Amino acid sequence: MRDSLLASDLRGLKEQFIPDHVFLYVKQGAISIYDGSAHYVLCSGECGLVKRNSLVKILINNQKDFVPIVLCFDQDLLKSLQQKYQIQISNKKNPNLIPIERCELIDSFLNSLQPYMKGMMDLDKAFEQLKYEELLLILLRKYPDLSSAFFDFGIPYKIDLEEFMVRNFTFNVSASQFAFLTGRSLSTFKRDFKTVFNDTPGNWIRKKRLEEAYFLMSTKGEKPSDIYLDLGFENLSHFSFAFKKMFGVNPKDLARLKPQV
């Protein structure tokens, strides 16, 4: 019924564009989430809500021991439930990841999922909407201001392009996704990007990532193998080739230099 982010997918995830609201309960293990401006950590027994239209980077220290429960709220379901219950919408702005404190209702809900779960987190279709509806009502009773997140169905409004890109250039997503998140069509995004940065998105992002890599290796002593993924490069060889082309030195050679004080 909805495009769920299954637990088996989450285990191997490095970074992701989150198109729907995601309720995440860490049954076992721990997960670290970075949204471009803040770091969040959820440990065993903790849960949180990741807002839709978020860019996140995820780190799981021990994937073998990580056992999550994940439920994704799509907009069609939320629209129908808002109409059904005539829910009043708060004006409060919520962060991209909202910690959810455990309570008796949430604990009872989590325990009740077991008979309906097939695999790690695939609910029996006959009961799926009922369980999502139950969770939504529990969350809104405990946190009424979550209504401003759940029932915001608009597309992202046009935001400051320079501030957004400087904060999110390490996310390895397409230009069309960057355009959407900044409230622009792809053509407008490229035109505005040229005006702001005097460059194309691809060239600017690549140079910005490589400059950040140079800084981290020359001043912090970071190793290429430890930073290339965090900076948005898909593989080490591509990173090394691009770095040498831009700076004329192999990143491994630069990393061997003593960090500046």
Summary of the structure (lengths in Angstrom):
residues: 261
radius of gyration: 20.8
end to end distance: 55.8
largest distance: 63.6
contacts: 740
relative contact order: 0.11
helix: 48%
strand: 18%
